[in-house]
């Protein structure tokens, strides 16, 4: 076997006993997944002297997706040298608004933009430019068929039987990941509509949250995206009929001032949330970030922000513990869980916010909290 320049000798990795990398060269790192968090992670590793390899998955990109990037994510993009490329093609909402049913009381109403919206095709253009122009990032053409973490390395088997060993493997997408997760359908129904706007209205984000239903409206340039969510029992024959959806969400659609007649069968995308929750973020020397560790949600526009924040935290730990990858990954997992506990504690301290959350069913509450954090959190530390 001829070793890749980005992998280590399998014999050397399996015979050593300590947790530290024995030679003076940096740990060899493989990133699984080709999305924005992967590119950001690779760029941050470059700044610390690493030359990572990226193995894209077969997940197709959605050029019509609208990504919502938080303040935290934008600062990480700035650190990675990618912010200008993103913000030059992004839009800052003139207003973000969210209110609760049945009272209609506002829980967020801000004219100050805390996020930037950008289309999927722009994100893909940035990713492709980085792959083509950055010699410090190697993109592998082979697809991964198996991942086998052991004490000293992670053994990667590619299609065709070729095998390589890496000091650290980081997955940023769920597809193709082996084991170590619990998978189930939550019973939460999600409908997405893409609506063409007659005029270029101001960019805004408007949300309505009820006990078992929610609606998120992203108005972006010449189009808008409407996401409708329900955890109620709905007959399978009804879920793909726009007429039924308009009736089921009548009050929420009205509050969002969306023209119901624009919600047609041809513009409808339906799915049920499938949650794949890892039992842990780190399995030996294999770590998970972005959508590989965040449960699926109808608010997928924020997953990139969560993944970019993950990438920053993990890159910092790898830089700090360059000769001890196992300690770097365990420190990352501890810090991320500590942050999650802190955010949960902040929710309890905000009695006004908590009072509203208690009126929501558990699945809707989970989604509402995550979007609230997207607008409110302020990481990494300045």
CORMO-V44726 format. One record per backbone hydrogen bond with DSSP energy under -0.5 kcal/mol. CO is the residue of the C=O (numbers start at 1). NH is the residue of the N-H. E is the energy in kcal/mol with one decimal. If there is no record, write none. Layout:
co->CO nh->NH e->E
co->CO nh->NH e->E
//
This chain:
co->1 nh->3 e->-0.6
co->4 nh->7 e->-1.8
co->8 nh->165 e->-0.7
co->9 nh->13 e->-1.9
co->10 nh->14 e->-1.8
co->11 nh->15 e->-1.5
co->12 nh->16 e->-1.0
co->19 nh->326 e->-0.6
co->27 nh->29 e->-0.6
co->28 nh->167 e->-1.3
co->28 nh->168 e->-1.9
co->29 nh->53 e->-2.3
co->30 nh->32 e->-0.5
co->30 nh->170 e->-2.7
co->31 nh->33 e->-0.6
co->31 nh->55 e->-3.1
co->32 nh->172 e->-3.1
co->32 nh->173 e->-0.6
co->35 nh->39 e->-1.7
co->36 nh->40 e->-2.6
co->37 nh->41 e->-2.5
co->38 nh->42 e->-2.4
co->39 nh->43 e->-2.5
co->40 nh->44 e->-2.4
co->41 nh->45 e->-2.2
co->42 nh->46 e->-2.3
co->43 nh->47 e->-1.5
co->44 nh->48 e->-0.6
co->45 nh->48 e->-1.2
co->45 nh->50 e->-2.3
co->46 nh->49 e->-1.9
co->52 nh->138 e->-1.9
co->53 nh->31 e->-3.0
co->54 nh->56 e->-0.6
co->54 nh->140 e->-3.0
co->55 nh->33 e->-1.7
co->61 nh->63 e->-0.7
co->62 nh->65 e->-1.4
co->63 nh->121 e->-1.6
co->65 nh->67 e->-0.5
co->65 nh->120 e->-2.3
co->67 nh->69 e->-0.6
co->67 nh->118 e->-2.1
co->68 nh->70 e->-0.5
co->69 nh->116 e->-1.9
co->70 nh->74 e->-2.3
co->71 nh->75 e->-2.1
co->72 nh->76 e->-1.9
co->73 nh->77 e->-2.5
co->74 nh->78 e->-2.0
co->75 nh->79 e->-2.1
co->76 nh->80 e->-2.1
co->77 nh->82 e->-3.2
co->77 nh->83 e->-1.0
co->78 nh->81 e->-1.2
co->82 nh->86 e->-1.6
co->83 nh->87 e->-3.5
co->84 nh->88 e->-2.1
co->86 nh->89 e->-1.6
co->87 nh->90 e->-1.2
co->91 nh->93 e->-0.6
co->91 nh->117 e->-3.1
co->95 nh->205 e->-2.3
co->96 nh->110 e->-2.6
co->97 nh->207 e->-2.2
co->98 nh->107 e->-2.6
co->98 nh->108 e->-1.6
co->99 nh->209 e->-2.2
co->100 nh->104 e->-2.6
co->105 nh->100 e->-2.5
co->108 nh->98 e->-2.8
co->110 nh->96 e->-2.4
co->111 nh->113 e->-0.5
co->112 nh->114 e->-0.6
co->114 nh->71 e->-0.6
co->116 nh->69 e->-3.0
co->117 nh->91 e->-2.5
co->118 nh->67 e->-3.5
co->119 nh->123 e->-1.8
co->120 nh->124 e->-2.5
co->121 nh->125 e->-1.6
co->122 nh->126 e->-2.1
co->123 nh->127 e->-2.4
co->124 nh->128 e->-2.5
co->125 nh->129 e->-2.2
co->126 nh->130 e->-2.0
co->127 nh->131 e->-2.1
co->128 nh->132 e->-2.2
co->129 nh->133 e->-2.2
co->130 nh->134 e->-1.9
co->133 nh->135 e->-0.8
co->134 nh->137 e->-1.3
co->137 nh->139 e->-0.5
co->138 nh->54 e->-3.3
co->138 nh->140 e->-0.6
co->140 nh->56 e->-0.5
co->143 nh->159 e->-2.9
co->146 nh->157 e->-2.6
co->148 nh->155 e->-2.6
co->153 nh->150 e->-3.0
co->154 nh->156 e->-0.6
co->154 nh->166 e->-2.2
co->155 nh->148 e->-2.7
co->155 nh->157 e->-0.5
co->156 nh->158 e->-0.6
co->156 nh->164 e->-2.3
co->157 nh->145 e->-3.1
co->157 nh->146 e->-1.8
co->158 nh->161 e->-2.0
co->162 nh->158 e->-3.4
co->164 nh->156 e->-3.4
co->165 nh->8 e->-2.3
co->166 nh->154 e->-2.6
co->168 nh->30 e->-2.4
co->169 nh->287 e->-2.6
co->170 nh->32 e->-3.0
co->171 nh->289 e->-2.7
co->172 nh->291 e->-1.0
co->174 nh->177 e->-2.2
co->180 nh->279 e->-1.5
co->181 nh->183 e->-0.5
co->182 nh->277 e->-2.0
co->184 nh->275 e->-2.2
co->187 nh->189 e->-0.6
co->188 nh->273 e->-2.1
co->189 nh->230 e->-2.1
co->190 nh->271 e->-2.2
co->191 nh->228 e->-2.8
co->192 nh->269 e->-1.9
co->193 nh->195 e->-0.6
co->193 nh->226 e->-2.6
co->195 nh->224 e->-2.5
co->199 nh->201 e->-1.9
co->203 nh->94 e->-3.5
co->203 nh->95 e->-0.7
co->204 nh->219 e->-2.8
co->205 nh->97 e->-2.4
co->206 nh->217 e->-3.1
co->207 nh->99 e->-1.7
co->208 nh->215 e->-2.4
co->209 nh->101 e->-2.8
co->211 nh->361 e->-2.7
co->212 nh->231 e->-2.1
co->213 nh->210 e->-3.0
co->214 nh->229 e->-2.8
co->215 nh->208 e->-2.5
co->216 nh->218 e->-0.6
co->216 nh->227 e->-2.9
co->217 nh->206 e->-2.3
co->217 nh->219 e->-0.7
co->218 nh->220 e->-0.7
co->218 nh->225 e->-2.8
co->219 nh->204 e->-1.2
co->220 nh->223 e->-2.5
co->222 nh->197 e->-2.6
co->223 nh->220 e->-2.5
co->224 nh->195 e->-3.0
co->225 nh->218 e->-2.9
co->225 nh->227 e->-0.5
co->226 nh->193 e->-2.6
co->227 nh->216 e->-2.6
co->228 nh->191 e->-2.6
co->229 nh->214 e->-2.1
co->230 nh->189 e->-3.3
co->235 nh->238 e->-1.9
co->235 nh->239 e->-0.8
co->238 nh->241 e->-1.6
co->240 nh->242 e->-0.7
co->241 nh->245 e->-1.9
co->242 nh->246 e->-2.7
co->243 nh->247 e->-1.6
co->244 nh->248 e->-2.8
co->245 nh->249 e->-2.2
co->247 nh->250 e->-1.2
co->249 nh->253 e->-2.9
co->250 nh->254 e->-2.2
co->251 nh->255 e->-2.0
co->252 nh->256 e->-1.5
co->253 nh->258 e->-1.8
co->254 nh->257 e->-1.2
co->258 nh->260 e->-0.8
co->259 nh->262 e->-2.0
co->260 nh->263 e->-1.9
co->262 nh->264 e->-1.3
co->264 nh->267 e->-0.8
co->265 nh->268 e->-1.1
co->267 nh->194 e->-0.8
co->269 nh->192 e->-2.7
co->271 nh->190 e->-2.7
co->273 nh->186 e->-2.0
co->273 nh->275 e->-0.6
co->274 nh->276 e->-0.5
co->275 nh->184 e->-1.7
co->275 nh->277 e->-0.6
co->276 nh->278 e->-0.6
co->277 nh->182 e->-1.8
co->281 nh->288 e->-1.7
co->282 nh->284 e->-0.5
co->283 nh->285 e->-0.6
co->283 nh->286 e->-1.6
co->285 nh->169 e->-2.2
co->285 nh->287 e->-0.6
co->286 nh->283 e->-3.0
co->287 nh->171 e->-2.8
co->289 nh->292 e->-1.8
co->290 nh->293 e->-1.9
co->290 nh->294 e->-1.7
co->293 nh->295 e->-0.5
co->299 nh->302 e->-2.3
co->300 nh->303 e->-1.5
co->300 nh->304 e->-0.5
co->301 nh->68 e->-2.5
co->302 nh->306 e->-1.9
co->303 nh->307 e->-2.6
co->304 nh->308 e->-2.6
co->305 nh->309 e->-2.2
co->306 nh->310 e->-2.1
co->307 nh->311 e->-2.6
co->308 nh->312 e->-1.9
co->309 nh->313 e->-2.1
co->310 nh->314 e->-2.6
co->311 nh->315 e->-2.4
co->312 nh->316 e->-2.1
co->313 nh->317 e->-1.7
co->314 nh->318 e->-2.4
co->315 nh->319 e->-2.2
co->316 nh->320 e->-2.1
co->317 nh->321 e->-2.4
co->319 nh->322 e->-0.7
co->321 nh->324 e->-1.6
co->323 nh->21 e->-2.0
co->324 nh->328 e->-2.0
co->325 nh->329 e->-2.3
co->326 nh->330 e->-2.2
co->327 nh->331 e->-2.4
co->328 nh->332 e->-1.9
co->329 nh->333 e->-2.3
co->330 nh->334 e->-2.2
co->331 nh->335 e->-2.4
co->332 nh->336 e->-2.5
co->333 nh->337 e->-2.2
co->334 nh->338 e->-2.0
co->335 nh->339 e->-2.1
co->336 nh->340 e->-2.0
co->337 nh->341 e->-2.1
co->338 nh->342 e->-2.0
co->339 nh->343 e->-2.3
co->340 nh->344 e->-2.1
co->341 nh->345 e->-2.1
co->342 nh->346 e->-2.2
co->343 nh->347 e->-1.7
co->344 nh->348 e->-1.4
co->345 nh->349 e->-1.6
co->346 nh->350 e->-1.4
co->349 nh->351 e->-1.4
co->350 nh->354 e->-2.9
co->351 nh->355 e->-2.3
co->352 nh->356 e->-1.2
co->353 nh->357 e->-2.2
co->354 nh->358 e->-2.1
co->356 nh->359 e->-1.6
co->357 nh->360 e->-1.9
co->361 nh->365 e->-2.9
co->362 nh->366 e->-2.4
co->363 nh->367 e->-1.8
co->364 nh->368 e->-2.4
co->365 nh->369 e->-2.6
co->366 nh->370 e->-2.0
co->367 nh->371 e->-2.0
co->368 nh->372 e->-2.3
co->369 nh->373 e->-2.5
co->370 nh->374 e->-1.6
co->371 nh->375 e->-1.3
co->372 nh->375 e->-0.5
co->372 nh->376 e->-1.6
co->373 nh->377 e->-2.7
//
